């Protein structure tokens, strides 16, 4: 299953933050409610695009990195 538009935006934010970010950072940068950011990030974690660490920090997984790299290649070629 692919990544939706909002999920992809959240994934890009975590990537832009060096591969680690809090849900509050995702919420603030997307200008969405923290609960909606939590829903998006939990969905990404269940699909193994992000890891949710015990500290509450989101970490990009290898699968998440590949998804972002694939999107970059599509936009370059597209």
LOFI-917123 format. One line per field, with one value per atom (N, C-alpha, C): residue number from 1; residue in one letter; atom name; x negated, y negated, z. Coordinates in steps of 0.05 Angstrom, whole numbers, plus 5000, padded with zeros to 4 digits. Layout:
BEGIN
seq c(NUM_...)
type c(A_...)
atom c(CA_...)
c1 c(X_...)
c2 c(Y_...)
c3 c(Z_...)
END
This chain:
BEGIN
seq c(1_1_1_2_2_2_3_3_3_4_4_4_5_5_5_6_6_6_7_7_7_8_8_8_9_9_9_10_10_10_11_11_11_12_12_12_13_13_13_14_14_14_15_15_15_16_16_16_17_17_17_18_18_18_19_19_19_20_20_20_21_21_21_22_22_22_23_23_23_24_24_24_25_25_25_26_26_26_27_27_27_28_28_28_29_29_29_30_30_30_31_31_31_32_32_32_33_33_33_34_34_34_35_35_35_36_36_36_37_37_37_38_38_38_39_39_39_40_40_40_41_41_41_42_42_42_43_43_43_44_44_44_45_45_45_46_46_46_47_47_47_48_48_48_49_49_49_50_50_50_51_51_51_52_52_52_53_53_53_54_54_54_55_55_55_56_56_56_57_57_57_58_58_58_59_59_59_60_60_60_61_61_61_62_62_62_63_63_63_64_64_64_65_65_65_66_66_66_67_67_67_68_68_68_69_69_69_70_70_70_71_71_71_72_72_72_73_73_73_74_74_74_75_75_75_76_76_76_77_77_77_78_78_78)
type c(X_X_X_X_X_X_X_X_X_X_X_X_X_X_X_X_X_X_X_X_X_X_X_X_X_X_X_X_X_X_X_X_X_X_X_X_X_X_X_X_X_X_X_X_X_X_X_X_X_X_X_X_X_X_X_X_X_X_X_X_X_X_X_X_X_X_X_X_X_X_X_X_X_X_X_X_X_X_X_X_X_X_X_X_X_X_X_X_X_X_X_X_X_X_X_X_X_X_X_X_X_X_X_X_X_X_X_X_X_X_X_X_X_X_X_X_X_X_X_X_X_X_X_X_X_X_X_X_X_X_X_X_X_X_X_X_X_X_X_X_X_X_X_X_X_X_X_X_X_X_X_X_X_X_X_X_X_X_X_X_X_X_X_X_X_X_X_X_X_X_X_X_X_X_X_X_X_X_X_X_X_X_X_X_X_X_X_X_X_X_X_X_X_X_X_X_X_X_X_X_X_X_X_X_X_X_X_X_X_X_X_X_X_X_X_X_X_X_X_X_X_X_X_X_X_X_X_X_X_X_X_X_X_X)
atom c(N_CA_C_N_CA_C_N_CA_C_N_CA_C_N_CA_C_N_CA_C_N_CA_C_N_CA_C_N_CA_C_N_CA_C_N_CA_C_N_CA_C_N_CA_C_N_CA_C_N_CA_C_N_CA_C_N_CA_C_N_CA_C_N_CA_C_N_CA_C_N_CA_C_N_CA_C_N_CA_C_N_CA_C_N_CA_C_N_CA_C_N_CA_C_N_CA_C_N_CA_C_N_CA_C_N_CA_C_N_CA_C_N_CA_C_N_CA_C_N_CA_C_N_CA_C_N_CA_C_N_CA_C_N_CA_C_N_CA_C_N_CA_C_N_CA_C_N_CA_C_N_CA_C_N_CA_C_N_CA_C_N_CA_C_N_CA_C_N_CA_C_N_CA_C_N_CA_C_N_CA_C_N_CA_C_N_CA_C_N_CA_C_N_CA_C_N_CA_C_N_CA_C_N_CA_C_N_CA_C_N_CA_C_N_CA_C_N_CA_C_N_CA_C_N_CA_C_N_CA_C_N_CA_C_N_CA_C_N_CA_C_N_CA_C_N_CA_C_N_CA_C_N_CA_C_N_CA_C_N_CA_C_N_CA_C_N_CA_C_N_CA_C)
c1 c(4983_5000_4982_4990_4974_4980_4967_4970_4988_5008_5027_5013_5026_5015_5007_5024_5018_4997_4998_4977_4950_4950_4925_4914_4931_4922_4909_4922_4911_4884_4882_4857_4835_4842_4822_4812_4830_4822_4802_4808_4790_4763_4763_4739_4723_4737_4724_4713_4723_4714_4690_4678_4655_4663_4688_4697_4709_4711_4724_4739_4763_4779_4801_4812_4835_4861_4882_4908_4916_4907_4912_4899_4875_4861_4877_4885_4901_4927_4940_4965_4961_4941_4935_4928_4911_4902_4924_4942_4964_4988_4987_5009_5035_5032_5055_5056_5078_5082_5063_5053_5034_5047_5073_5086_5086_5090_5089_5061_5041_5013_5007_5017_5013_5026_5050_5063_5047_5037_5021_4995_4981_4956_4959_4981_4986_4991_5006_5011_4984_4967_4941_4924_4926_4911_4922_4948_4960_4952_4947_4938_4908_4894_4864_4849_4862_4848_4834_4845_4834_4833_4814_4813_4821_4838_4846_4830_4810_4793_4807_4797_4809_4809_4791_4789_4810_4825_4846_4835_4809_4797_4803_4808_4812_4785_4779_4754_4760_4748_4751_4739_4753_4743_4730_4715_4705_4727_4750_4773_4782_4783_4791_4771_4745_4724_4727_4733_4736_4760_4782_4806_4800_4785_4778_4759_4740_4722_4736_4755_4771_4787_4798_4814_4796_4772_4753_4746_4741_4735_4758_4783_4806_4809_4804_4806_4784_4761_4739_4745_4754_4760_4786_4805_4832_4836)
c2 c(5024_5000_4975_4955_4931_4911_4889_4868_4846_4838_4817_4790_4770_4743_4731_4732_4721_4737_4764_4781_4775_4771_4765_4738_4719_4693_4696_4712_4717_4732_4751_4766_4747_4729_4709_4691_4683_4666_4681_4706_4722_4724_4729_4731_4705_4683_4656_4649_4661_4656_4674_4687_4704_4733_4740_4767_4772_4751_4753_4728_4731_4708_4716_4697_4702_4698_4708_4704_4674_4660_4632_4616_4624_4612_4617_4642_4649_4633_4632_4617_4587_4575_4547_4541_4557_4552_4557_4576_4582_4563_4549_4532_4547_4570_4587_4592_4602_4609_4631_4631_4651_4679_4681_4707_4719_4701_4711_4719_4704_4711_4738_4743_4768_4791_4786_4806_4813_4792_4796_4812_4803_4815_4844_4849_4876_4894_4884_4900_4906_4886_4890_4910_4909_4928_4957_4960_4986_4998_4981_4990_4991_4986_4988_4967_4943_4920_4904_4904_4890_4910_4905_4918_4897_4905_4888_4897_4882_4889_4884_4897_4895_4866_4850_4822_4805_4817_4802_4790_4794_4784_4803_4792_4807_4810_4834_4838_4851_4841_4851_4879_4898_4925_4928_4949_4953_4953_4965_4964_4936_4919_4891_4876_4881_4868_4876_4902_4911_4897_4894_4881_4852_4838_4810_4809_4827_4827_4833_4852_4859_4835_4819_4795_4774_4771_4752_4759_4785_4794_4790_4795_4790_4761_4743_4715_4705_4717_4709_4719_4744_4756_4746_4739_4733_4709)
c3 c(5000_5000_5000_4984_4982_5005_5003_5023_5012_5028_5020_5019_5008_5005_5032_5052_5078_5092_5089_5101_5089_5063_5049_5059_5063_5073_5101_5118_5145_5143_5125_5121_5111_5093_5083_5106_5124_5146_5164_5171_5187_5173_5147_5132_5132_5129_5129_5156_5177_5204_5211_5191_5196_5203_5197_5201_5228_5245_5271_5277_5287_5294_5314_5328_5345_5330_5341_5328_5329_5350_5351_5328_5321_5298_5273_5269_5245_5245_5267_5269_5262_5274_5270_5241_5229_5201_5181_5187_5169_5174_5197_5206_5209_5224_5230_5260_5269_5297_5305_5329_5339_5338_5343_5342_5313_5294_5266_5258_5267_5262_5274_5299_5312_5296_5285_5268_5244_5230_5206_5212_5233_5241_5251_5265_5275_5251_5231_5207_5192_5191_5178_5194_5220_5237_5234_5232_5228_5201_5181_5154_5152_5174_5176_5161_5157_5145_5166_5191_5214_5237_5255_5281_5302_5320_5342_5367_5374_5396_5423_5444_5471_5480_5471_5479_5465_5446_5431_5405_5400_5375_5352_5329_5305_5290_5281_5267_5240_5219_5192_5191_5180_5176_5148_5143_5116_5095_5101_5083_5078_5098_5096_5079_5083_5066_5037_5032_5004_4992_5007_4997_4989_5005_4999_4975_4974_4951_4925_4926_4903_4893_4911_4905_4892_4902_4891_4862_4857_4831_4811_4821_4804_4796_4816_4809_4791_4793_4775_4746_4744_4718_4706_4723_4715_4698)
END
